[in-house]
Amino acid sequence: VELSDASCDPVVVSERELEVITLISEGYTNTQIAGKLFLSSYTIGTHRKNILAKLGVNNTAGIVMYAVKRGLVSPNKFLFSL
């Protein structure tokens, strides 16, 4: 899958990385994601590290912002009642 911004080179994210990005953005932990995808927590940690590098972000918030911007998750899904 190739995604790009007008201001920079395309960011190439694999299908598996998109799955991991989506699950991270939905609030799942590495262990929970590993269980859902039938992978080890170590593998998910590696995916997370690679995703951070590919997206050029430093934390989970950056991954979530990317997912929302690309329409992988909807911010409306996370409406909190106070």
N, C-alpha and C positions, 0 to 999 in steps of 0.2 A: 504494500500500500504506500503510495507516495502522496504526501501532504506538503504544501508549500505556502509560504507567506510571500507577498509581493516584494518585501524588502530583503529577503535572504534566500539562500539556497534551499532546495527541497529537503524536508526531513523525511527520511525513509524509515517507517516503523513497520515491523512485521505484524502479521495477523495475531500471533501469540502476544506480542507486546501490546497491541490494541486491547486484547482481552484483559491483560494485567492492568493497563492504564484505567480501563473502565471499572474494574473491581476496586482498585485503589481509590478511585474517585467516588465510589459508592460507600467508602468507609471500611472496607474489609482489611484485616491485618494480613501480613505475609503468610501466617499459619493458616488462616481461613482461606486465602486465595489458593494456597498449596492444596488444601483439601478439595476445593471446588474443581481444580484443574488436574487433580491426580498427579501432582508434582511435589518435589521436596521443598521445604521452606528455603533451603539453600539456593535452589534453582530460582525461586521467586525473588530472593534477594539479589541474585545476579541480574535477572530481568530488570528489577527496579534500578539497579546501578547503571545498567546500559541505557535505560529509558531516560534517566536524569542526564546522562552524558549526551545522548542524541538530541534531547530537547533543549539542552543548554540551561537547565534550571538546577537549583541547589537543594530543593526540598519537595515534600509531598504537595504543598500548596501550589507549587509551580506545575506539577503534574495535573492537579485538579483544574487549574485555570486553563491549561491546554485542552483537557477533555471537554470542558464547558464550551470553550471557544470553537472547538471542532464539532460540537453537537453530539459527542459520545455519551454525555449525560446531560440532563436538564437541571438547571439550578432550581426550578420549581419543585423538583422532587424532594428538595431538602428544606421545605418551609417548616420552620420551628415555631411552635406556639410558646409564648413566654408566660 
